[in-house]
Amino acid sequence: MKSLTRKTQYQKRLETMEKRWEDLCIRCGGCCGAFDDPCVYLRKGKDNRYSCSIYPHRLGERVTVAGEKFDCVQLRKIINTHWKNDHLCVYKKILRMPWILEEEA
């Protein structure tokens, strides 16, 4: 029974860490092509922040507004690549200056 409790605690910890990581995003939309040729599922909100209308199911082959096919992947797989205005990406800033996370804690 203790094992199940530890597994449950571990799962909850992972969920908490994932939510914290996701919450860091400022929703600039750059990694989804907002400044170039956006994914057809990218939506701009009234607050000028972007979101994916199929976020839980986003991974896999997708298409841009101009009709280009691409594979939507987790950001960690493309974080070391370049996209237009990627200097806005909080995750890229954290890679360059990891102490930012400690300042927010």
C-alpha positions in Angstrom: 0.0 0.0 0.0 2.9 2.4 0.7 4.2 1.8 -2.8 0.9 3.0 -4.2 1.0 6.1 -2.0 4.5 6.9 -3.3 3.5 6.4 -6.9 0.5 8.7 -6.3 2.8 11.3 -4.6 5.3 11.0 -7.5 2.5 11.4 -10.1 1.1 14.5 -8.3 4.6 16.0 -8.1 5.1 15.5 -11.8 1.8 17.1 -12.5 2.7 20.1 -10.3 6.1 20.5 -12.0 4.5 20.3 -15.4 1.9 22.9 -14.5 4.6 25.2 -13.1 6.6 24.8 -16.3 3.6 25.4 -18.6 2.7 28.5 -16.5 6.1 30.1 -17.3 5.1 30.5 -21.0 4.0 34.0 -21.9 2.0 32.7 -24.9 3.8 34.8 -27.5 3.0 32.1 -30.1 6.5 32.3 -31.7 7.2 28.6 -31.5 3.9 28.0 -33.3 4.7 30.4 -36.1 2.7 33.5 -34.9 5.3 35.9 -36.5 5.7 33.9 -39.7 3.4 31.2 -41.0 1.3 30.1 -38.0 -0.3 26.7 -37.4 -3.9 26.7 -38.3 -4.8 25.8 -34.7 -3.1 28.9 -33.3 -5.5 31.4 -31.8 -4.9 34.9 -30.7 -6.9 36.0 -27.6 -8.3 39.4 -26.7 -5.3 39.8 -24.4 -3.0 39.4 -27.4 -1.7 36.1 -26.1 -1.8 32.9 -28.2 -3.1 29.5 -27.5 -3.5 26.2 -29.4 -7.1 25.2 -29.9 -6.2 21.5 -29.8 -3.4 21.7 -27.2 -3.9 18.4 -25.5 -3.9 16.7 -29.0 -1.4 19.0 -30.8 1.5 16.6 -31.3 1.9 15.1 -34.8 1.5 16.2 -38.3 -0.1 19.6 -38.7 -0.4 22.3 -41.3 0.3 26.0 -41.4 -2.1 28.8 -42.7 -0.1 28.8 -46.0 -0.5 25.0 -46.3 3.0 23.9 -45.2 3.0 20.5 -43.4 5.1 20.2 -40.2 5.4 18.0 -37.2 4.2 19.6 -34.0 6.6 18.4 -31.3 7.2 19.2 -27.6 9.1 22.5 -27.2 12.0 20.6 -25.6 12.7 19.0 -28.9 13.1 22.4 -30.8 14.3 24.6 -28.0 17.8 24.7 -29.5 16.5 25.7 -33.0 15.7 29.2 -34.2 12.3 30.7 -35.1 11.3 34.3 -35.8 11.3 36.4 -32.6 12.5 33.5 -30.5 14.2 36.0 -28.1 10.7 36.5 -26.6 10.5 32.8 -25.5 10.8 32.5 -21.7 12.1 28.9 -22.0 15.0 30.1 -24.2 15.7 32.8 -21.6 15.8 30.2 -18.9 18.3 28.2 -20.8 20.6 31.2 -21.1 19.9 32.4 -17.5 18.7 29.4 -15.4 18.8 31.5 -12.2 15.6 33.2 -13.4 13.7 30.2 -12.0 15.3 30.6 -8.6 14.3 34.3 -8.5 10.6 33.5 -9.1 10.5 30.8 -6.4 
